[in-house]
């Protein structure tokens, strides 16, 4: 379908980057996605190809070895990649958030140390905020970092839902620290934890137990991380100052919501492509089912939802690039894109009829994958709370 917003106002460099990514998706991802997903196999060759394209360093400044591109460019590339296979966009997602946090909040020494390796894709990042006993209530974080006499910190606790948990070598990890502040949110610190790639004890006192078996989102590993007295140096505190972890993490989550919106847009786009193609191939009562009004109306609604979600995602990314506050717009984009993606993929599933339930058809995979978009980077209910509170503040009644 026409990509109205994706090419409007883009530079020549942005257009060329998107073209290269789209060709890579069509030639290197879509043909193998089904086989790798069904085998729950890590997409090693695809990741190597993305390294060569420079995707891991898209937003990292050129001085640190990246391409220095905008959030918009990155989001549009993620949309293309998720259209091919959502799991591959997951490999990039948390890596991008960690790189962004280092860029925005890291010391110059941290930037020099980590960003060049992250730009090449040799060092990949994981984002660790959630725990087994908490979801959206970040104030309940219980993983604790205690400072030792030599200035180092000993960390103990369990973390949950780490995308790239095994493949990553750098994990941005939110912990409680005893900073003596009244607010619990000011007693949290982000640590840049270094580890080896793999499962088991990948650093002293740090264990990645194994993959969590999931309904969808296969290929990319999702793990737990157990910290049992793991010691980090003082220079592994993000930004070099404790007590700022919550705000650093929320900044990362904000751009992460644009990322998830882009992934949902990619899934919706692919769902539409599959549905409209099948509707023209499948015949009933002597004509393609696309000629039946019920299917025709469904296609029209699907196309509109794809375009609306895409446009809202682009708006949020452009706002961030211009330096504007966009927490509400990011929440709106994430909410609309994830909900519409779910509806578009389900409509495509319905168009496929009984064949949609068969693993031979790609829509079956999308139907399992799209559910994750509803909960990743905050559920729809969380987005509604953010948006609703902002609206009450903006439209507060004057006494």
Secondary structure by P-SEA (a helix, b strand, c coil): cccccccccccaaaaaaaaaaaaaaaccccccaaaaaaacccaaaaaaaaaaacccccccccccccccccaaaaaaaaaaaaaacaaaaaaaaaaaaaaaaaaccccaaaaaccaaaaaaccbbbbbbccccccccccccccbbbbbccccbbbbbbccccccccccccccbbbbbcccccccccccbbbbbccccccccccccccccccccccccccccccbbbbbccccccccccccccccaaaaaaaaaaaaaaaaaaaaaaaaaaaaaaaaaaaaaacccccccccccaaaaaaaaaaaaaaaaaaaaaaaaaaaaaaccccaaaaaaaaaaaaaaaaaaaaaaaaaacccccccccaaaaaaaaacccccccccaaaaaaaaaaaaaaaacccc
